[in-house]
Amino acid sequence: LYWQPNQFRDDDYNRAALRAVLPYLSNVHVFTWDSKAWYPLADGERMWREYIDIISSSGRDHNLLMEFVVGHSPDQFARDAETLLGWLGK
C-alpha cells in the first residue's frame, strides 16, 4: 500500500499508523502540510526524519513520492527535492 501522514491527526498517531502498515508498505507520499496549509518540506524535517527511520527499518526499498508543493511552484519543488535528498544522504 501507499502511505501518507494524516494531516488531521497528531504525530503520535501518524508514527503508530506507519509502524502498523510497515509490513504492507510499498510507497510513501512526502509533503508537509496540516489541515490549514501546505509548507516547504523542510518545515517537516523532525517528523520526516522519524518517518524515514521507520520506513528504512523495513529492510525493503520504498519510493518516496513528493506532492503538495507550496504554490505548485517548480522552484519550491526543486528545493523540496533537494531537502529530501539531503535527508536520504544523497
C-alpha positions as CSV (number, residue, x, y, z in Angstrom):
1,L,0.0,0.0,0.0
2,Y,0.9,3.7,-0.2
3,W,1.1,5.7,3.0
4,Q,1.0,9.4,3.8
5,P,0.7,11.2,7.1
6,N,-2.9,12.1,8.1
7,Q,-2.9,15.9,8.3
8,F,-5.8,15.9,10.7
9,R,-4.1,13.6,13.2
10,D,-1.1,14.2,15.5
11,D,2.5,13.0,15.2
12,D,2.0,10.1,17.6
13,Y,-0.9,8.8,15.5
14,N,1.0,9.0,12.3
15,R,4.0,7.2,13.7
16,A,1.9,4.4,15.0
17,A,-0.1,4.2,11.8
18,L,3.1,4.0,9.7
19,R,4.5,1.2,12.0
20,A,1.2,-0.7,11.7
21,V,1.3,-0.7,7.9
22,L,5.0,-1.2,7.5
23,P,4.8,-4.9,6.5
24,Y,2.5,-3.9,3.6
25,L,4.1,-0.6,2.6
26,S,5.3,0.0,-0.9
27,N,5.5,3.7,-1.4
28,V,5.1,6.9,0.6
29,H,3.7,10.3,-0.3
30,V,6.0,13.0,1.1
31,F,4.8,16.5,2.0
32,T,4.5,18.9,4.8
33,W,1.0,20.2,5.5
34,D,-1.7,20.4,8.1
35,S,-5.4,20.9,7.8
36,K,-4.8,24.6,7.1
37,A,-1.9,25.0,4.6
38,W,0.9,23.4,2.6
39,Y,4.5,24.2,3.8
40,P,8.0,23.8,2.4
41,L,9.1,20.2,3.0
42,A,12.0,21.4,5.2
43,D,9.4,22.6,7.8
44,G,8.6,19.0,8.5
45,E,12.2,17.8,9.0
46,R,11.8,16.5,12.5
47,M,8.8,14.3,11.6
48,W,10.1,13.2,8.2
49,R,13.4,12.1,9.6
50,E,11.4,9.9,12.1
51,Y,9.2,8.6,9.3
52,I,12.2,7.8,7.1
53,D,13.8,5.9,10.0
54,I,10.6,3.9,10.4
55,I,10.4,3.2,6.7
56,S,14.1,2.2,6.5
57,S,13.5,-0.3,9.3
58,S,11.5,-2.5,6.9
59,G,14.7,-3.5,5.1
60,R,12.9,-3.1,1.8
61,D,13.1,-0.4,-0.9
62,H,10.3,2.1,-1.0
63,N,9.6,5.0,-3.3
64,L,9.1,8.4,-1.8
65,L,6.8,10.5,-3.9
66,M,6.7,14.2,-3.4
67,E,3.4,16.1,-3.6
68,F,1.5,19.1,-2.3
69,V,4.2,21.6,-3.2
70,V,3.6,25.1,-1.9
71,G,2.1,27.2,-4.6
72,H,2.6,24.4,-7.2
73,S,5.9,26.1,-7.7
74,P,8.6,24.3,-9.8
75,D,11.2,26.3,-7.8
76,Q,9.7,25.1,-4.5
77,F,9.6,21.5,-5.9
78,A,13.3,21.7,-6.6
79,R,14.0,23.0,-3.1
80,D,11.8,20.2,-1.6
81,A,13.6,17.6,-3.7
82,E,17.0,18.9,-2.5
83,T,15.7,18.7,1.1
84,L,14.5,15.2,0.7
85,L,17.7,14.0,-1.0
86,G,19.7,15.6,1.8
87,W,17.7,13.7,4.4
88,L,18.4,10.5,2.5
89,G,22.1,11.2,2.3
90,K,22.1,11.6,-1.5
